[in-house]
Amino acid sequence: MKPDITEPGPLWRRLAWFVGIWAASVALLGLVAWVIRRMING
């Protein structure tokens, strides 16, 4: 990937934000599920 695009549009930034927030929410849900499982199983 070369930075040959002189005008960085807001599309890739929006996509990057979306992917980052999605990954963070998935990780948070996984952590919460793991904690609940630990609490239930003891």
N, C-alpha and C positions, 0 to 999 in steps of 0.2 A: 504493500500500500504506500504509494508515493503521495506526499502532500502537494500534488500538482494543481489541485483545485484552488484558484486564487480567491474565490468567494465562498467561504464556508457557510452554507445555508443553515437555517435553524432546524432543518429536518433531522440531520444526524445527531444534533445535540438533544433534540426531543427524544430521539430513539435511544440515545445513550442514557438519558435520565430515566426513560421508561424501563429499560433493561436493568439499570442499577436498582431502582425502587422495587421492581418485581423480584429480583434476586434477594434483596434485603428482606422483603416480606415473606418470601418462601423460607429463608433461613430462620426468620423469627418464628414462623409457624412451626417449623421443625423443632426448634428449641423448646417452644411451649409444649408441643406434643410429647417431647422426650421427658420434660419435667413432670408433666401430668402422669405419664406412664410410670416414672420412678416413684411418684407419690402413691399411685394405686398399688403397684407391686411391692412397695416397701423397700 
